[in-house]
């Protein structure tokens, strides 16, 4: 119908998901997640074919990004993730945050407006995505990133101190661990338990 390959893949698999939602069998309805994962992987490969550096060292843009792809993209060196659907509490978003990958979800209509290789700024803190940013915008975001890193480094001096409230009550800091890499982050940040 004249649309791009990513849009055609997304539409075809959305049609399959819609059909599965109407099936009475709960086991078959659970396969919607599998189709969603397939969609993401296909879109990854289609977008990847235009520019390996775009995905391997840049930003991954997809309609949805399941947790399995978040882990894969972390090993590939992705610097950001953007999805057209989803929310900040989705499993993929929580995993991306734990792995230190900036992620913005729910940017409807993003796929058609971004071409492989387009520079993007993904601000996971504010939920802002800037497509083809100006030089001044890049400089502004780089400065913000440096300031955040400096603050994180400065706060590191407190991680070995016992946690106490302002009035002196001792509290125990514990970590939420979902994957093995969380253990290192918990240890590095002074967690006393899980």
Secondary structure, 3 states (H helix, E strand, C coil): CCCCHHHHHHHHHHHHHHHHHCCCCHHHHCCHHHHHHHHHHHHHHHHHHHCHHHHHCCEEEECCCCHHHHHHHHHHCCCEEEECCCCCCCHHHHHHHHHCCEEECCCCCHHHHCCCCCCEEEECCCCEEEECCCHHHHHHHHHHHHHHHHHHHHHHHHCCCCCECCCCCECCCECCCCCHHHHHHHHHCCCCEC
